[in-house]
Amino acid sequence: MALECVELLAGSDRNEVSDLLPLPDGAFLAAGSMHVEENYRGWVARYESAAGPTWFTEVTLPGTSDVTVLDLAVDEDGGAWALATGNWLLHIDQTGSVVNSVDLDQGAGSPIDASAIESTDAGVWVAGASQGDAWLAIFNPTTNEMDNLLNEDFFGYDDEIRVIGRSQTSIAVAVTISTSPNFDDELPIVATTDILVVEYDLQGIETARTSITPDPNPTSARRALGIGADTGGQWYVGGVHVPVSAFVFSQIWLAEVRAESGWRWSSEGVADAAEFGGMVSLDEGILAVAGWYGTAEPTVTGWIGSFGRLGALAWHHDEREALGYDRYLHEVVVRGLDGRVRVASKALTPGESSLLRSCLIAM
């Protein structure tokens, strides 16, 4: 059941919400992109109630007309860090002002395509890819230095990190490793993949590596788009898998991270196609959100599913035609410091308009 819903942004159907960041005082930040006059502008806003944003900041960057704020992380001074357009790290204060901008390309010494950030006492963790190799580094805001933790090419093809997870004692990233070519001449193709989870302590020392057992369907390629640990320290990972034969709608998959074979779940057979919206860890197990696509009857349905520690689907909820809109999907899910789960969703109409909103979820 959705509770205490807040409207984030209304307008173009190309508007997006990319991340939510719960704050200690009960408020939350939201971020994404909005389509204005054929360009995309990044945005970050603070919400305390359904009355609207306390502040709303448009993000622009030098050298580009299209900006998306991809991810958020807490700042010990009460502000936030924001990752914009893959290669900019922005420091935002409590009033929403951008007080510092870091060019990640310059700091890393090579072109960076970052997708996720996290923060610990060691600094701001930034994950993504550098020239086709999986890349992870920590930025020190005091010294303005970048410490590379991982920069690896596994089989000579494109590798990437799209997500960072944090538990009470560790940080983990999920690496999508291409095991076949990503291009046929100059045409992009879907490469077969492996998934590797790499764990670190909170200071950046690597502590473990775990390969997720290969997909039993060799015609499907997995991409890791979510990772999290429950209160017992057990890590889970998830994302999408797509046929290697064509670029088509994907299904979602979830798996338990164990050195020996853990459980795995796929939405194949549940929906015609799905778009992964993210996952959070519960006390024992995980909760995942998605958008279900029906091709026989053109619909998009928001989906939430709760999985127990042994991988059983405990419950799920479908939300269709919400608020009078004919398509509805969940794009982000986070768990606050109080343990409550919040989602961000997108509702669309055929008239090229949308409503982005965020709700607490009663479970």
C-alpha positions as a printed NumPy array, in Angstrom:
array([[  0.   ,   0.   ,   0.   ],
       [  1.318,   3.438,  -0.971],
       [  1.427,   5.992,   1.872],
       [  2.299,   9.699,   2.113],
       [  2.821,  10.166,  -1.615],
       [  4.703,  13.249,  -2.807],
       [  4.558,  14.67 ,  -6.324],
       [  8.138,  15.204,  -7.515],
       [  7.834,  16.587, -11.04 ],
       [  5.126,  16.853, -13.708],
       [  5.588,  17.564, -17.399],
       [  7.246,  15.803, -20.322],
       [  7.075,  12.016, -20.601],
       [ 10.876,  12.154, -20.952],
       [ 11.31 ,  13.403, -17.385],
       [ 13.057,  10.865, -15.149],
       [ 13.752,  10.261, -11.486],
       [ 17.093,   8.484, -11.002],
       [ 17.611,   8.298,  -7.244],
       [ 16.192,   9.018,  -3.804],
       [ 18.215,   9.81 ,  -0.676],
       [ 16.461,   9.541,   2.727],
       [ 17.739,  12.07 ,   5.279],
       [ 18.087,  11.692,   9.076],
       [ 15.38 ,  14.305,   9.749],
       [ 12.727,  12.356,   7.8  ],
       [ 12.966,  14.445,   4.626],
       [ 14.448,  13.068,   1.406],
       [ 16.26 ,  14.226,  -1.696],
       [ 15.28 ,  13.204,  -5.218],
       [ 17.235,  13.618,  -8.443],
       [ 16.954,  12.972, -12.158],
       [ 16.502,  14.793, -15.445],
       [ 13.799,  16.897, -17.086],
       [ 13.173,  17.499, -20.769],
       [ 13.022,  21.207, -21.62 ],
       [ 13.179,  22.665, -25.135],
       [ 14.749,  19.544, -26.671],
       [ 17.463,  19.371, -23.994],
       [ 17.789,  17.546, -20.689],
       [ 18.475,  19.437, -17.477],
       [ 19.554,  17.71 , -14.318],
       [ 17.668,  18.355, -11.089],
       [ 18.017,  17.739,  -7.362],
       [ 15.277,  18.655,  -4.875],
       [ 14.495,  18.288,  -1.173],
       [ 11.03 ,  17.169,  -0.042],
       [  9.696,  17.289,   3.513],
       [  5.983,  16.817,   2.835],
       [  3.395,  16.625,   0.068],
       [  3.349,  20.44 ,  -0.053],
       [  6.172,  20.488,  -2.588],
       [  9.962,  20.821,  -2.601],
       [ 11.759,  22.832,   0.066],
       [ 14.252,  23.67 ,  -2.65 ],
       [ 14.646,  22.647,  -6.288],
       [ 18.008,  22.976,  -8.069],
       [ 18.564,  22.747, -11.812],
       [ 21.985,  21.314, -12.627],
       [ 23.962,  22.53 , -15.637],
       [ 27.478,  21.524, -16.666],
       [ 30.107,  23.076, -18.916],
       [ 30.455,  21.684, -22.412],
       [ 27.117,  19.845, -22.617],
       [ 23.488,  20.788, -23.148],
       [ 22.131,  17.486, -21.767],
       [ 22.511,  16.736, -18.058],
       [ 21.179,  13.898, -15.92 ],
       [ 21.78 ,  13.509, -12.189],
       [ 22.314,   9.756, -11.855],
       [ 22.946,   9.077,  -8.166],
       [ 23.097,  10.674,  -4.715],
       [ 25.148,  10.055,  -1.563],
       [ 25.12 ,  11.618,   1.904],
       [ 27.629,  14.239,   2.981],
       [ 28.769,  14.36 ,   6.616],
       [ 28.216,  18.145,   6.694],
       [ 24.489,  17.743,   6.066],
       [ 24.515,  18.234,   2.328],
       [ 24.822,  15.654,  -0.434],
       [ 27.019,  14.436,  -3.27 ],
       [ 25.514,  14.028,  -6.725],
       [ 26.833,  12.186,  -9.772],
       [ 25.956,  14.002, -12.997],
       [ 26.177,  12.765, -16.589],
       [ 28.75 ,  10.093, -15.819],
       [ 31.834,  12.211, -15.238],
       [ 30.98 ,  15.021, -12.795],
       [ 30.807,  14.789,  -9.002],
       [ 28.857,  17.674,  -7.447],
       [ 28.846,  18.799,  -3.812],
       [ 25.462,  20.248,  -2.804],
       [ 24.947,  22.083,   0.497],
       [ 21.888,  22.052,   2.763],
       [ 20.237,  24.867,   0.791],
       [ 20.559,  23.117,  -2.577],
       [ 23.475,  25.202,  -3.862],
       [ 26.22 ,  23.454,  -5.852],
       [ 29.334,  24.482,  -3.908],
       [ 31.895,  22.334,  -5.723],
       [ 32.21 ,  20.445,  -9.017],
       [ 34.78 ,  17.719,  -9.639],
       [ 35.722,  16.64 , -13.175],
       [ 36.173,  12.877, -12.738],
       [ 37.993,  12.525, -16.063],
       [ 40.677,  14.882, -14.84 ],
       [ 40.885,  13.301, -11.39 ],
       [ 41.15 ,   9.748, -12.73 ],
       [ 43.508,  10.63 , -15.566],
       [ 41.32 ,   8.938, -18.196],
       [ 37.758,   9.218, -19.583],
       [ 35.241,   8.015, -16.987],
       [ 31.645,   6.813, -17.419],
       [ 30.422,   6.571, -13.816],
       [ 27.024,   5.229, -12.78 ],
       [ 26.922,   5.104,  -8.964],
       [ 28.314,   6.748,  -5.845],
       [ 28.412,   5.998,  -2.099],
       [ 30.091,   7.691,   0.864],
       [ 32.031,   6.531,   3.922],
       [ 34.602,   8.15 ,   6.21 ],
       [ 37.187,   7.302,   3.533],
       [ 35.501,   9.629,   1.036],
       [ 33.102,   9.437,  -1.911],
       [ 33.14 ,   6.113,  -3.743],
       [ 32.585,   6.384,  -7.512],
       [ 31.919,   3.353,  -9.728],
       [ 31.536,   2.84 , -13.452],
       [ 33.807,   2.155, -16.399],
       [ 36.998,   3.653, -17.794],
       [ 37.738,   3.025, -21.467],
       [ 35.751,  -0.222, -21.391],
       [ 37.237,  -1.524, -18.109],
       [ 35.407,  -1.872, -14.781],
       [ 36.444,   1.055, -12.573],
       [ 36.05 ,   1.978,  -8.877],
       [ 37.723,   4.804,  -6.962],
       [ 37.435,   6.874,  -3.779],
       [ 37.513,  10.669,  -4.005],
       [ 38.953,  12.45 ,  -0.947],
       [ 37.149,  15.822,  -0.566],
       [ 39.874,  17.161,   1.731],
       [ 42.819,  16.537,  -0.592],
       [ 40.854,  16.491,  -3.888],
       [ 42.695,  13.265,  -4.764],
       [ 41.303,  10.135,  -6.414],
       [ 42.419,   6.694,  -5.21 ],
       [ 41.741,   3.944,  -7.758],
       [ 40.596,   0.698,  -6.102],
       [ 39.713,  -1.325,  -9.197],
       [ 40.491,  -0.837, -12.869],
       [ 40.323,  -4.231, -14.568],
       [ 39.86 ,  -5.706, -18.024],
       [ 38.745,  -9.323, -17.58 ],
       [ 38.409, -10.873, -21.073],
       [ 39.303,  -7.985, -23.363],
       [ 35.696,  -6.83 , -23.879],
       [ 33.58 ,  -4.111, -22.228],
       [ 33.121,  -4.373, -18.441],
       [ 31.274,  -2.022, -16.09 ],
       [ 30.037,  -1.359, -12.57 ],
       [ 26.544,   0.126, -12.398],
       [ 25.784,  -0.182,  -8.654],
       [ 27.351,   0.152,  -5.199],
       [ 25.855,  -1.362,  -2.049],
       [ 26.644,  -0.636,   1.598],
       [ 26.137,  -2.694,   4.741],
       [ 27.045,  -1.717,   8.308],
       [ 30.594,  -2.962,   7.846],
       [ 31.345,  -3.173,   4.132],
       [ 30.905,  -1.883,   0.597],
       [ 30.204,  -4.142,  -2.393],
       [ 30.047,  -3.565,  -6.141],
       [ 28.594,  -5.821,  -8.833],
       [ 30.718,  -6.03 , -11.984],
       [ 29.12 ,  -6.966, -15.312],
       [ 31.866,  -8.722, -17.297],
       [ 31.472,  -9.192, -21.05 ],
       [ 32.671, -12.639, -22.131],
       [ 32.184, -12.134, -25.878],
       [ 32.578,  -9.182, -28.298],
       [ 30.392,  -6.103, -27.842],
       [ 30.579,  -5.119, -31.521],
       [ 30.326,  -6.849, -34.913],
       [ 32.497,  -4.575, -37.05 ],
       [ 31.011,  -1.25 , -35.91 ],
       [ 27.538,  -2.533, -35.036],
       [ 26.793,  -3.004, -31.293],
       [ 25.678,  -6.49 , -30.287],
       [ 24.591,  -8.041, -26.982],
       [ 27.602,  -9.75 , -25.386],
       [ 27.38 , -12.765, -23.121],
       [ 28.251, -11.863, -19.537],
       [ 29.417, -12.999, -16.102],
       [ 28.633, -11.235, -12.808],
       [ 31.324, -10.683, -10.151],
       [ 30.66 ,  -9.203,  -6.693],
       [ 33.682,  -7.511,  -5.066],
       [ 33.554,  -6.577,  -1.36 ],
       [ 35.596,  -3.968,   0.542],
       [ 35.825,  -2.726,   4.099],
       [ 34.682,   0.855,   4.678],
       [ 38.217,   2.176,   4.157],
       [ 38.595,   0.606,   0.711],
       [ 40.508,  -2.61 ,   1.422],
       [ 39.28 ,  -5.494,  -0.761],
       [ 38.025,  -8.42 ,   1.342],
       [ 36.28 , -10.867,  -1.018],
       [ 35.316, -11.725,  -4.598],
       [ 32.347, -13.925,  -5.478],
       [ 31.288, -15.02 ,  -8.959],
       [ 27.576, -15.502,  -9.493],
       [ 27.036, -18.915, -11.03 ],
       [ 26.772, -18.715, -14.843],
       [ 23.329, -18.246, -16.324],
       [ 21.985, -21.673, -17.345],
       [ 20.531, -20.059, -20.482],
       [ 23.558, -19.219, -22.692],
       [ 21.373, -17.214, -25.067],
       [ 20.683, -14.643, -22.319],
       [ 23.018, -11.918, -21.053],
       [ 22.717, -10.56 , -17.514],
       [ 23.519,  -7.04 , -16.327],
       [ 23.865,  -6.187, -12.646],
       [ 21.785,  -3.116, -11.732],
       [ 21.143,  -3.585,  -8.   ],
       [ 22.999,  -4.829,  -4.913],
       [ 22.315,  -4.831,  -1.178],
       [ 22.949,  -6.685,   2.097],
       [ 20.461,  -7.699,   4.78 ],
       [ 21.025,  -7.152,   8.496],
       [ 22.892, -10.464,   8.718],
       [ 25.444,  -9.3  ,   6.148],
       [ 24.192, -11.537,   3.319],
       [ 24.54 ,  -9.827,  -0.055],
       [ 22.019, -10.011,  -2.912],
       [ 22.364,  -8.813,  -6.487],
       [ 19.918,  -8.265,  -9.342],
       [ 19.318,  -6.631, -12.683],
       [ 18.112,  -7.509, -16.169],
       [ 18.798, -10.283, -18.644],
       [ 18.228,  -9.908, -22.386],
       [ 18.495, -12.232, -25.377],
       [ 21.905, -11.991, -27.02 ],
       [ 20.244, -12.265, -30.433],
       [ 18.595,  -8.832, -30.375],
       [ 18.056,  -5.623, -28.398],
       [ 14.605,  -6.246, -26.941],
       [ 12.763,  -5.737, -23.682],
       [ 14.442,  -7.536, -20.826],
       [ 13.396,  -9.674, -17.859],
       [ 14.637,  -9.114, -14.325],
       [ 16.735, -11.53 , -12.267],
       [ 17.742, -11.709,  -8.599],
       [ 20.334, -13.886,  -6.876],
       [ 21.872, -14.574,  -3.503],
       [ 25.625, -13.916,  -3.397],
       [ 27.399, -17.   ,  -2.065],
       [ 30.651, -18.743,  -2.917],
       [ 28.597, -21.907,  -3.335],
       [ 25.476, -21.827,  -5.465],
       [ 22.788, -19.564,  -4.024],
       [ 19.175, -19.131,  -5.082],
       [ 18.171, -17.317,  -8.255],
       [ 14.852, -15.926,  -9.485],
       [ 13.766, -14.606, -12.88 ],
       [ 10.612, -12.824, -14.039],
       [ 10.605, -14.831, -17.266],
       [  7.132, -16.297, -17.656],
       [  5.641, -13.767, -15.212],
       [  5.577, -10.829, -17.63 ],
       [  6.128, -10.373, -21.358],
       [  8.979,  -7.997, -20.52 ],
       [ 10.233,  -6.009, -17.548],
       [ 12.317,  -2.973, -16.646],
       [ 14.321,  -3.277, -13.409],
       [ 13.759,  -0.408, -10.98 ],
       [ 16.078,  -1.466,  -8.165],
       [ 16.211,  -3.44 ,  -4.936],
       [ 16.721,  -2.96 ,  -1.201],
       [ 17.56 ,  -5.424,   1.519],
       [ 15.105,  -6.265,   4.261],
       [ 15.905,  -7.796,   7.644],
       [ 15.966, -11.209,   5.963],
       [ 15.684, -11.086,   2.182],
       [ 15.12 ,  -8.379,  -0.391],
       [ 12.444,  -6.214,  -1.974],
       [ 12.601,  -5.445,  -5.701],
       [ 10.629,  -3.06 ,  -7.93 ],
       [ 10.036,  -3.092, -11.677],
       [  7.797,  -2.121, -14.538],
       [  5.946,  -5.016, -16.172],
       [  5.294,  -4.641, -19.913],
       [  2.417,  -6.497, -21.566],
       [  2.705,  -6.909, -25.335],
       [ -0.584,  -8.74 , -25.957],
       [ -2.389,  -5.874, -24.2  ],
       [ -0.224,  -2.708, -24.277],
       [  0.173,  -1.875, -20.602],
       [  2.91 ,  -0.927, -18.176],
       [  2.327,  -2.019, -14.591],
       [  4.285,  -1.021, -11.499],
       [  5.418,  -4.158,  -9.639],
       [  6.834,  -4.688,  -6.131],
       [  7.966,  -8.11 ,  -4.902],
       [  9.305,  -9.262,  -1.516],
       [ 11.63 , -12.27 ,  -1.372],
       [ 12.571, -14.244,   1.726],
       [ 16.12 , -15.26 ,   2.526],
       [ 15.665, -18.618,   0.767],
       [ 14.445, -16.926,  -2.417],
       [ 10.707, -17.564,  -2.09 ],
       [  8.439, -14.78 ,  -3.372],
       [  6.628, -13.88 ,  -0.126],
       [  4.241, -11.355,  -1.696],
       [  3.938,  -9.068,  -4.696],
       [  1.788,  -6.122,  -5.675],
       [  0.838,  -4.815,  -9.133],
       [ -0.281,  -1.222,  -9.619],
       [ -1.918,  -0.377, -12.937],
       [ -3.589,   2.76 , -14.284],
       [ -2.619,   4.688, -11.167],
       [ -4.033,   8.197, -10.809],
       [ -5.907,   7.818, -14.083],
       [ -2.689,   7.308, -16.081],
       [ -2.57 ,   4.334, -18.411],
       [  1.069,   3.357, -17.772],
       [  2.853,   3.208, -14.448],
       [  6.255,   1.883, -13.426],
       [  8.516,   1.973, -10.374],
       [ 11.972,   3.402, -11.142],
       [ 13.727,   3.683,  -7.742],
       [ 13.5  ,   2.035,  -4.319],
       [ 15.402,   2.956,  -1.128],
       [ 15.235,   2.085,   2.551],
       [ 15.507,   4.916,   5.074],
       [ 17.379,   5.063,   8.368],
       [ 14.094,   4.255,  10.115],
       [ 13.733,   1.051,   8.08 ],
       [ 10.814,   2.313,   5.987],
       [ 10.822,   1.669,   2.236],
       [ 10.269,   4.488,  -0.256],
       [  9.759,   4.149,  -4.017],
       [  9.829,   6.655,  -6.844],
       [  7.498,   5.998,  -9.753],
       [  6.562,   7.35 , -13.173],
       [  3.026,   7.599, -14.518],
       [  2.462,   8.36 , -18.213],
       [ -0.374,   9.263, -20.567],
       [ -0.594,   8.921, -24.375],
       [ -0.36 ,  12.727, -24.572],
       [  3.407,  12.769, -23.94 ],
       [  3.102,  13.884, -20.316],
       [  4.132,  12.243, -17.079],
       [  3.991,  12.539, -13.327],
       [  6.941,  11.554, -11.143],
       [  6.003,  10.797,  -7.536],
       [  7.422,   9.115,  -4.439],
       [  5.539,   7.085,  -1.81 ],
       [  6.301,   5.182,   1.35 ],
       [  5.317,   1.526,   1.089],
       [  3.37 ,  -0.255,   3.839],
       [  4.414,  -3.908,   4.035]])
